[in-house]
């Protein structure tokens, strides 16, 4: 194909082929194709409504654009890498379909406001899809949590056994995280309500454009309020990637636990074969590759956020070509998060929980040392004094290789005279769990109530989003 001159009649030389290849974006911004055509249809109709372009020409333009949209949806659109970006691909195809009238479509707009509009439409859909993905994963976690309301395991701090908790309570922690993640995407959508189209290259247009017309046609509340800000800002894209990165960090922490829990040393869970892989050398291996890949891809999405922030940090107003680098991080962040949410849900829905192994680990009497201290507090002992006394009890048991539960009341009173009962009576596992009945605690009724409320919130969010999926 013959190379064309750069935009504008002032150029006498064709673009150097190296620069053509270096500056081309069609290999990734084709993801905006459908949004670009929708924006062009709205723009064409506005031009007609304002008398800037004749109704006959508008009808021709819209017919051609609708044909292009059909080709895009069918996967038959002839993307041409020689045409630099999605905007030029659509315009060239429109020219091939309708002839010279295609040249009227770009009246009153710039590729600057055009791409800002495309990106806003993309972010709106991508944010909704991400929110939907968090809802679906929360529903999986709730299903598994309700199944394991009576499954007990050690809770961990510093990756050391800390206190016994219910597995349902543990998984509800991730439900809470994912609910906040979904809220961030919902919050972003509340800022994606102003339409960039009509802002032009930097200063608007002398033509009588009706920006409210195009904003309404594209589902926005109103036009953007400052033409310079419109074409020079990418903070909404960065906000989207920040929400993606935070969600991926939460998924990575969940994935890390699946990796740990599936080891022989823990033995708490076993991933289904469909979400595991084997070793090319060692026949006995069953590797938690699903969780490891999710954990690894979190770094990729964090990197996407850092990349975009770094691109934007030193740019003067208004548009700069550096901003072409916004799209690949956004597209990759959206697709990576989508896949990680889906595959994590699949792994969680199908894994097998070793309830016996979890409960055996939770039987460690040292997990109830805090309960011993609180027993002293109930007798009027200051907590720091009680903590010190129980610390000496623990040290004694470690030194003598003694079971904490074997200590009599008299044994305990050697460390503090206020102990009211033998250790066996003060370190009962079920009583320890049920004693933590405050809001947010791990008592059975408290967790059951939390599960019901979480399900209600999740289903309400799904209905508001139009997800249409409820689990009885």
HELIX and SHEET records of a PDB file:
HELIX    1   1 UNK A   17  UNK A   23  1                                   7    
HELIX    2   2 UNK A   26  UNK A   29  1                                   4    
HELIX    3   3 UNK A   30  UNK A   32  5                                   3    
HELIX    4   4 UNK A   33  UNK A   49  1                                  17    
HELIX    5   5 UNK A   55  UNK A   74  1                                  20    
HELIX    6   6 UNK A   81  UNK A   83  5                                   3    
HELIX    7   7 UNK A   86  UNK A   98  1                                  13    
HELIX    8   8 UNK A   99  UNK A  104  5                                   6    
HELIX    9   9 UNK A  111  UNK A  147  1                                  37    
HELIX   10  10 UNK A  167  UNK A  189  1                                  23    
HELIX   11  11 UNK A  211  UNK A  217  1                                   7    
HELIX   12  12 UNK A  227  UNK A  232  1                                   6    
HELIX   13  13 UNK A  235  UNK A  261  1                                  27    
HELIX   14  14 UNK A  273  UNK A  275  5                                   3    
HELIX   15  15 UNK A  289  UNK A  312  1                                  24    
HELIX   16  16 UNK A  321  UNK A  325  5                                   5    
HELIX   17  17 UNK A  326  UNK A  350  1                                  25    
HELIX   18  18 UNK A  355  UNK A  362  1                                   8    
HELIX   19  19 UNK A  365  UNK A  368  5                                   4    
HELIX   20  20 UNK A  369  UNK A  378  1                                  10    
HELIX   21  21 UNK A  383  UNK A  400  1                                  18    
HELIX   22  22 UNK A  404  UNK A  406  5                                   3    
HELIX   23  23 UNK A  409  UNK A  413  1                                   5    
HELIX   24  24 UNK A  423  UNK A  426  1                                   4    
HELIX   25  25 UNK A  429  UNK A  434  1                                   6    
HELIX   26  26 UNK A  444  UNK A  465  1                                  22    
SHEET    1   A 2 UNK A 152  UNK A 157  0                                        
SHEET    2   A 2 UNK A 160  UNK A 166 -1                                        
SHEET    1   B 2 UNK A 194  UNK A 195  0                                        
SHEET    2   B 2 UNK A 222  UNK A 223  1                                        
SHEET    1   C 2 UNK A 269  UNK A 270  0                                        
SHEET    2   C 2 UNK A 352  UNK A 353 -1                                        
END                                                                             
